[in-house]
Amino acid sequence: MKNFFLILLLWLHVFACNVLTAQEKIGETTALFSNQEPIFLKLKMSVKNVKKNTNDSTYVESILYYKNEAATYDSLKIDLRARGNNRRENCYYAPLKLKLSKSATKGTLFEGNKKLKLVLPCLIESNNNDYVIKELMAYQLYEIVTPVHYKTRLVNIEFIEEKGKRTITKDLKGVLIEDIDNVAKRLHGNEIKRRILPLQQDDVASIRNSFFQYLIANTDFSTTYLHNGKLLFIDKKIIPLPYDFDMSGLVDASYAVVSNIQNITLDITDVKERVYKGYKRDELLFEQVRKEFIDNKSKMFEAIDHLEKYFDDRNQFIIAKRFVTQFFEIIENDNAFKRKILDKARED
């Protein structure tokens, strides 16, 4: 037994050194994502036209206005398109992909970003902006537990929609998300664009991803089919990188449904019900990641509390915070952790 604990301590020491080495290699992010204060934007476009006439390779020209340090608006020529299969088909506002030229962004807040994702509210409804804040919350929680994440920034958008000869202006919340190429560059890695079986992906990184998906109660992802996720090759490891969390129980959007991606039958009917979708791996690794999440608990709740002021409906904030609390009640309880996570891990 004594030898076992000595080996375990040695293993944990080696792991800690490896984590430090990986973090030392992380490059700086662009100025756009170095600050977490919201950016004020103005965007004028036809929602109908963008959804109908753009695809993965077809963009439309537009102008993005952003408030500078002098509290006046500068303009930036951009190309944009609709993105996201589900939201594009079912949402009033489709999320957008922005393409920016190097010459246009030089010397601006957006310098160093050739492409960006812009998450918008899905529908015209109450709480639509709060759903965006809760999705931002998910991104920020994942940022705490792993250096392999997307950088994000909250934006306040004066959205001017062109409808024929008239325009309608709405105040929307949005989230800017850095492009995968910037993530890879920042982490000194490369994107892998082909499918890699989950059990060939890095064990610890995969468990972290699965714990996080369980935390936010998200079933709408697949590391096998790269559904709402990318793969990065960093330090000779294949690491999953998740995105798009609007179908999660944490967000609890009005349109969210339990996903059956990969035709996996899940014994739940409500997105707020948690189910562990990760694979079986060495139990010591599960315990290691469990400890990581518990050790980061206070940081996670600090991040959650920081977002409270951006909610339109404080009840939505309270519900989201309680939902994360329930996750920690599970992983901090040995019996619940075994029953709901260890025993539920998939073998195929």
C-alpha positions, -999 to +999 in steps of 0.1 A: +000+000+000+029+024+009+045+017-025+012+024-042+010+059-027+046+067-035+040+057-071+008+078-071+026+109-057+053+105-083+028+102-111+010+133-099+042+152-097+051+143-133+016+153-144+019+187-127+053+193-144+038+184-178+009+208-172+033+236-163+054+229-194+023+231-216+011+263-200+045+279-204+042+273-242+009+292-245+012+324-265-005+357-259-040+363-272-049+392-295-060+425-280-096+418-287-097+389-262-072+404-237-100+423-220-133+410-207-153+443-207-182+442-232-176+458-266-203+481-281-211+473-317-235+484-345-243+460-373-267+466-402-279+437-424-308+418-438-313+387-417-333+371-445-307+378-472-278+365-451-296+333-442-307+327-478-277+338-498-247+327-478-230+293-471-197+280-460-179+297-489-202+326-498-202+358-478-219+392-481-202+425-476-211+446-446-197+472-422-191+467-385-191+497-362-174+495-329-170+519-300-134+529-295-116+542-263-128+577-271-164+564-269-170+572-306-176+547-333-151+534-358-160+514-388-146+482-402-153+466-436-162+429-431-177+399-450-202+378-431-222+347-435-247+326-415-233+296-397-246+267-376-269+241-392-295+239-364-296+276-355-295+286-391-326+266-399-345+272-367-335+306-353-346+340-364-311+353-359-285+329-372-250+330-356-225+347-379-191+340-393-171+373-398-142+375-422-118+405-417-089+416-439-055+422-425-052+457-439-086+467-426-079+456-390-043+469-388-040+492-358-075+484-346-089+464-317-095+436-342-059+433-354-047+397-356-081+382-362-089+371-397-121+353-388-145+355-359-177+338-348-205+360-335-232+342-314-265+360-314-298+353-296-318+326-314-354+339-313-372+371-306-385+362-272-381+371-235-348+359-220-332+357-255-303+379-243-299+359-211-295+327-231-265+343-247-250+352-213-255+317-201-238+303-232-209+327-226-208+314-190-203+279-204-173+291-225-158+309-195-162+279-172-144+257-196-116+283-199-109+278-162-104+240-163-081+238-194-058+260-214-072+244-246-102+266-251-117+293-272-113+329-261-146+348-259-159+384-254-193+398-246-207+424-270-236+447-269-251+451-304-273+478-318-287+455-345-302+473-374-322+449-395-331+458-430-366+447-440-373+459-475-374+497-474-376+500-436-353+491-407-359+477-373-334+483-345-330+460-315-305+459-287-289+424-286-263+407-265-237+386-284-205+367-280-174+370-301-154+338-304-119+335-317-113+314-348-098+279-346-067+290-364-060+316-337-066+290-310-041+266-327-015+294-331-019+305-295-014+270-282+014+261-307-007+233-322-025+223-353-061+215-361-069+180-371-097+180-397-103+142-399-121+120-375-101+104-347-118+077-325-124+091-290-102+065-273-073+076-294-076+111-281-057+122-250-072+106-219-071+135-195-082+161-220-111+138-231-122+133-195-121+171-189-143+176-219-168+150-208-169+164-172-176+198-186-203+186-209-218+168-179-215+200-158-236+220-184-258+190-192-250+190-229-258+161-251-255+179-284-219+170-292-198+141-305-160+138-304-163+109-328-181+129-356-167+163-346-202+176-339-198+209-321-162+202-315-128+204-331-096+184-325-061+200-319-027+183-321-006+198-293+025+183-277+019+150-296-016+148-280-050+149-297-072+172-277-109+179-281-121+215-282-159+220-277-181+248-288-218+257-293-236+251-260-271+265-266-287+230-264-273+225-229-293+224-197-273+253-183-285+275-211-320+259-211-331+277-242-367+275-251-359+255-283-334+231-267-339+194-270-320+163-260-297+152-288-294+117-302-262+124-321-245+090-331-280+074-326-272+070-289-304+064-269-303+085-238-327+078-209-336+114-205-363+137-219-353+171-205-321+190-214-317+198-177-312+162-169-275+152-168-261+121-185-224+112-187-214+106-224-176+100-218-157+068-223-143+044-197-106+052-189-083+046-160-101+054-128-071+073-114-075+097-143-112+103-134-101+111-099-075+135-111-099+154-133-125+153-105-100+170-082-092+196-109-128+206-111-132+207-073-100+227-069-113+252-095-148+255-079-142+289-063-128+303-096-159+290-114-183+307-091-163+339-093-167+338-131-204+331-127-209+360-102-191+384-125-217+378-152-247+385-129-248+422-138-253+414-175-286+394-170-319+411-179-337+387-156-319+380-123-339+347-119-321+334-150-288+340-132-300+324-100-311+293-119-278+290-138-258+293-106-279+267-088-275+244-118-237+245-115-240+240-077-258+208-084-229+195-105-205+200-076-229+183-052-225+152-074-188+152-079-180+160-042-201+130-031-182+097-036-214+076-040-230+100-064-198+104-084-195+066-088-231+061-096-236+090-121-202+092-137-179+063-132-206+036-136-221+055-167-189+058-187-193+042-221-173+012-234-181+017-271 
